[in-house]
Amino acid sequence: MTHESSLSPPAEIAVCYADAAGMEDARSLAQRLGLPLLDRYDLRDEQFAQLLICESGTRRLQQTGRKAPGPVLADFVSGAVAHRRKFGGGKGQMIAKAVGIKGSIRPRVADVTAGLGRDSFVLATLGCEVQMVERSPIIHALLESGLQQAQNDYEVADIAARMSLVHADSINWLTSQQAEPPQVVYVDPMFPHTDKSALVKKEMRVFRDVVGDDHDSAALLQAALDLVEYRVVVKRPRKAPAIEGQAPSYQLSGKSSRYDIYTLKSLT
């Protein structure tokens, strides 16, 4: 979901901590990201547009201001991902069909627009080894925290063990994987959501502020096609045009989204 123009974090973000346990993480994170560290914070204070808040082993991104929505975080343990893990439809899900899961086939997938990692987690739940690539240092920091929590949770530790994370520009990362190219590359570029749910609006607002729009999705698709072993899967809004360039081999459409599948050869 994120492939913005810079590997540096936006300047209008500060790092802070909500308890003593989050203090050390906040200090090291602020130093790593080159962001201001606040010892105290007030969400009503709009000096910084967003705050990256560390608390007891978790990290969350919070907009400031009196009417700001709630925090955004990468959560692989509770909430929507937990419900989908338990009741999501398994191999019958459209994403499973899109990446080529069938029978005993579980391809190695590179999710090169990882975002908050939800699709990566679904694929790992279904048995795939998933490499998450995230360019935004802020979103990467959220993913890092979410993955660490999942690795320490007995219910999902085995799923998290199939997930790995790298902070990199996806196009550059793809060109460096010649020795062992991914079997499937999964791409979910940033696009204007029409979903009116509060969650989507909240997260989209944060993502737009932090990572901006995708202007190089065509170049990313081509880099994926140049490298991938079996197929590239692109997630799109159902009525959106395909990414400029090579036409997809076929499409799978749902109520609100669609998968454009570019096949190079059959998965075995």
N, C-alpha and C positions, 0 to 999 in steps of 0.2 A: 504494500500500500504506500510505501514511502520511498521516493527516489528523487530527492530534492537536489538543488544545485550545489550544496556545500556540505562538507563533512564536519564543519564547525557548528557548534550550537548557537542559536539566536542569542543576541545580547540582552533581550528583554526578559530573560529567565534568571532566577536566583535559586540557589540550593539552601535548604534549611532543614531543621530536625525537630521532631515533635516530642522526643523523649531522650533520655540519656543513652539508651541503646542505639538510637539512630545517629548520635553525634559523630562517632568516628567514621561511619559510612558517609555522612554528609560532608565531612571535612575532606576525605580522600576523593569523593566524587567531584566536589567543587574544584579541587586542584587538578584532577584529571581532565575535566571539561573546560577549565579556565573560566569558571563562572563565579560570581560573588557568593559568599557564604553569609547567611544571616543567622545570628544567634537567637533572635526573636523575630516573630513574624505575625502579621495580622492580615487575614484574608480580605479584609475590607480596604486595606491600603493598596492602591493601584500603582505604586512606584515601579513594580515589576508586573508585567502582564500575566506571567505564569510563575508558579513556585514548584520546584522539584523537592518534595517533602520525604525525608527519610524517617522511618519509625520502626523500631524493633524488627529489623531484617526485611522490611518492605519499603518500596518506593512508589510514590504516586505523583502524578502531575496535576496540579490544581490551578485553575484560572482564578484571578483575583477580582474583586469588585463585589458590590452588594447583591447583585443578581446573577453572579457566576454559577454555572452548574457544578455538580459534584466532581470528585476526582476521577482521573483516568489512570488505569493501571493494567498491567499484564497479570491476569489471574487464571491459572490453570487448575486450581484446586476447588473453587466454589463457584456459585452463581451459574451463569448461562453455560459455561463450558462443562461444568459438572452435570448439569441436566442433559446436555447433548451427549456427553460420554455415556450416560446411563440409558437414555431413551432416544438417541438420535437416528436410529435406523441402520446402523452398521454398514455393511457392504452395499446396502441398497441406496445409500445417499448419492446424490448426483456427483459430488466431488470425488467419491470413490470410483465411480464409473469414468469420470473425466481423466483421472490420472492412470487408469488402467488396472485397478485392483479387481482381480477375479480369480476364483479357485485359490491356488496357493501363491499367486503372483503378488508380491508387495514391492513395488519399485523403490529405488533410492531417489528421493525427491529433494531438489533444491528450491526452497521458497525464497525467491530473490527480492521480494517486496514484503518482508515478514510482518510489518505493522505490529499489532499486539499479539501476534502469534496464534490466533484462534484456529485458522485453517491448518497451520502446521500441527497444532495439537490434535485436531481431528484426524489428520493423516497418520500421526504417530499412534493414536489410539487404535487405528485400524491395522497397525503393524508395520508401517513404513519407517525407514530411517530417514529423518528429515534434517536437512541443513538449512537453518534460518540465516538469511543475509539481510542486514538492516543498515542503512546508510546514516540515518539520523542518530547522532550520539545521544540525544535525549530519549528517543524511543528505544534505542539499544539498551540504555540504562534501565528502563522499565522492564524490558524483556529479560535482562540479566537477573533482575530481582525475582521476577515471576518464575523463571526457570529454576533458580536456586530453591525457592519455596517448594516447587513441585518435586524436586529431587529429594527433599527432606520430608515429604508426605508419603506415608506408607501406601495410601490408596493409589497414587499416581506415579510413584517413583519409577516403576518399570516402564511407564509411558515416557516420562521425562528422559530416561536413559537413552531413548531412541532419538532425542532432539539435541542438536548442537547449534551454537550461535556464533556468528562472526560479525564484527563491525567493519563494513567495507562498502565501497561503491560497487553495485551489483555488476555493472558492465566490466569493470576492471577485474572483479573477482572471477567472473565467468571466463575471461580470457586467460586467467592463471590456472585453470583447472584442466588443462589439456591431458595431463597424465591419467587422471581418473574422472572423466566427465560424469555429471549426474545422468541417471537414466531418464528422469523427467524433470523439467524446469516448470515451476508454477509461478505465474505472474498475476498480481492483482493490483493494477495501477490505480492511482488516485483519480477518482472521478466524482462529479457532483451527485451526491445521493438524493434520491427523491423520497426515500423512506422518512416518514414524519415522526418516528418514534423518538422519545427524548434521548435515549441512549445514542442512537446514530447521530442526532443533531449535536449532542454534547461532544462525542468523540470526533466528529468531522470538524467541529469548530476548533478543537484543540489541534488536530492534525494539520488543518489549514494554517493555523498560526505558527506551528512549530516546523512543519516540513514543506509547506507550499504545495503547488500543483505539480503534476507529472508532465514535463515537457519533452522527455526523452524516451517515452515508452516504445516508440518505433525502433529506436536504436537498441533498447534493451531486448525487445523481441528478436531483432536480428542477431544480436550477440548470443542469445539463447539458442536460436536455430542453428547457428554456426557451430555450436559446441555439443548440444544435447545428444544423447545416444538414441533415445526412442521417440519422445514427444515433448512438445511444449503445450502447456495448458494456460490459457488466459481467461481470467474471470472478468466479466463485463456486466453492466446493467442490461436487462433483457432487451431493451430497445435501442441500445447504443450501437454506433457503427463499430465494425472490427478495427483493430489497430492498423494504421497505414502500413502498406507493404504486402507481403505474401498473404494470400487468402487462406483462411483456415480450411483444414481437410473436412471437418464437420463440426456441428455445434450441438450442445445439449442445453435446452432452455427450461427454466423453472418459472415460478410466478414473478419474481422480481429480478433475478439475475440469470446469467447464461455463461456457459463455458465454451470458448473457442479452442478447438483442439487441432494442433498442427502435428501430424504424424510423420516420422521419418522411416520407421520400420516397426513391425509388430513386437510387442512385449512378449518375452518368453521366459 
